């Protein structure tokens, strides 16, 4: 995931008021992303980004985020192959977000 931060650098998520998701702790970047993916609130990653506003854009953001988190799975045997990654990222119709695995639990605690 590209955001000009190191993946282990602590971040304090800033949530828009009234969004219903309370995160009052400092987490790692991928810990925060994993929490948003599991809660199905990936739109909060792009708060204020006017270029991403359709359901199709949000599905793509969630799909790309899930793939990124899948690629950093601590157990190498559970990571996708590069062929799987390319296929998922290039497809527009075949892969549904729900078919992709949830992020590993270890990131939920970070």
Long-range contacts (C-beta under 8 A, 24 or more apart in sequence): 1-29, 1-30, 1-33, 1-65, 1-68, 3-29, 5-29, 7-72, 13-44, 14-47, 15-44, 15-47, 16-44, 16-47, 19-44, 27-110, 28-107, 28-110, 30-68, 30-69, 30-72, 30-103, 30-107, 30-110, 31-107, 31-108, 31-109, 31-110, 33-65, 33-68, 33-69, 33-103, 33-107, 34-69, 34-103, 34-104, 34-107, 34-108, 35-108, 36-65, 37-62, 37-65, 37-66, 37-69, 37-102, 37-103, 38-102, 38-103, 38-108, 59-97, 62-97, 63-88, 63-89, 63-95, 63-97, 63-100, 64-89, 66-97, 66-100, 66-101, 66-102, 66-103, 67-100, 69-103, 69-104, 69-107, 70-100, 70-101, 70-103, 73-104, 74-104, 74-106, 75-104
